Amino acid sequence: MPASDQDSDFDIPSRPERAWRPETELVHAGTLRSPFGETSEALFLTQGFVYGTAEECEARFAGPDGGFLYSRFSNPTVAMFEARMAAYEGAEAARATASGMAAVTAALVGPVKAGDHVVAAKALFGSCRWVIEDYLPRFGVSSTLVDGCDLDQWRDAVRPNTKLFFLESPTNPTLEVIDIAAVAGIAHAAGAVLVVDNVFATALWQSPLTLGADCVVYSATKHIDGQGRCMGGIILASEKFIQDHVHMLLRQTGPCLSPFNAWVMLKGLETLSLRIERQTATAAAVADALAGHPKIARLVYPGRSDHPQAAVVRKQMRGGSTLVAFDVAGGKAASFRFMNALRLAKITNNLGDSKSLVTHPAITTHQRLSAAERAELGIGDGLIRFSAGLEHQDDVVADLLEALKAV
Ligand SMILES: *Cc1c(COP(=O)(O)O)cnc(C)c1O
């Protein structure tokens, strides 16, 4: 392919098309075809791009013609992933990152400067909490952590210098559900932006931008890859939010997504809705089989009517979750016996895989917190977070019930 043909052969989509239903966008949106006319998305494993002439090179650098310069800034395979995610989420713009934490960090750091204040729900993924509590203060950004389900705490935490609100919903690992529209209202009244980590809900079941959030972040490592292979992340927002807060930060500091990982993510997106629907059905079956079981002390599942925020779930989510949280009666020893007796579900700290997984948050993702902090978040020593895989639902339920007999 002559390099000089690149501009005419590539139709680079700068804005998401919302021409089709989300499932259709997941298969087609953002596809860039090379002159070979390949059916599937090409893997552009290249660092740089060549220019036919010095004039073309000058023009590419000077003007926003949309052409590619360097894969730290942008790459055709990565651009396809970004455009497809933007179309699916209904966002104006998207930027892919090397991991979910790179996405969260850029979305948290980008909008603030020294002297600003951040309010966040305290039930957070461990690394997100570290960025807010341990890292931002080094640069003079203070924070207040609140109980995300208590709207008065969000209101009371606002200070004149509050610039950013951050939350995850459902929360990790206890699957509490925070009223995103209400928190967005409080943030905007305070002149702050709301960033939502939507990993636990997935884009299939919850659209934070529609609920009033200014920015959505995902760890693509989870359901988007969906088969436990590649790390990745993505930030979705208005073009203005991306330009004002994220674009230069990512370009100049370099947490870019590998084109290979973007290619794997694109493959994952084609089956995202099928997988999430199936995994949600399995999680719901697990929740129903385990709720009320004599060896389960407490179970939280956003699809059940006994969920503590069932009314908020109905209002803002289109489906339950692929995750279930439950306390094995008898604490740490009992939960260890349960995990060790599982034959199918694997012991890990990850989620959103095709393999069913169990995580013991107190010894893994939330091990850094003190026992008192964990207790405050409802993370007991017997708590298990279950992530439904793609195995047959009956096998998964049987595995869990059988393992409970060992408790
Ligand atoms: C996994 C996860 C992250 C971090 O993503 P990585 O891809 O591991 O960097 C952030 N937030 C939530 C809710 C997660 O589950």
The ligand as an SDF file (V2000), in Angstrom:
LIG
                    3D

 15 15  0  0  0  0  0  0  0  0999 V2000
   -9.9660   -4.1140   37.5410 C   0  0  0  0  0  0  0  0  0  0  0  0
  -10.5760   -2.8160   37.8770 C   0  0  0  0  0  0  0  0  0  0  0  0
   -9.8640   -1.6290   37.7070 C   0  0  0  0  0  0  0  0  0  0  0  0
   -8.4270   -1.6140   37.2370 C   0  0  0  0  0  0  0  0  0  0  0  0
   -8.2780   -2.1580   35.9730 O   0  0  0  0  0  0  0  0  0  0  0  0
   -6.8880   -2.7940   35.4580 P   0  0  0  0  0  0  0  0  0  0  0  0
   -7.1920   -3.1370   34.0390 O   0  0  0  0  0  0  0  0  0  0  0  0
   -6.6050   -3.9640   36.3420 O   0  0  0  0  0  0  0  0  0  0  0  0
   -5.8450   -1.7440   35.5920 O   0  0  0  0  0  0  0  0  0  0  0  0
  -10.4900   -0.4550   38.0400 C   0  0  0  0  0  0  0  0  0  0  0  0
  -11.7470   -0.4310   38.4970 N   0  0  0  0  0  0  0  0  0  0  0  0
  -12.4700   -1.5530   38.6770 C   0  0  0  0  0  0  0  0  0  0  0  0
  -13.8600   -1.4600   39.1900 C   0  0  0  0  0  0  0  0  0  0  0  0
  -11.9130   -2.7890   38.3650 C   0  0  0  0  0  0  0  0  0  0  0  0
  -12.6310   -3.8990   38.5540 O   0  0  0  0  0  0  0  0  0  0  0  0
  1  2  1  0
  2  3  1  0
  2 14  2  0
  3  4  1  0
  3 10  2  0
  4  5  1  0
  5  6  1  0
  6  7  2  0
  6  8  1  0
  6  9  1  0
 10 11  1  0
 11 12  2  0
 12 13  1  0
 12 14  1  0
 14 15  1  0
M  END
$$$$
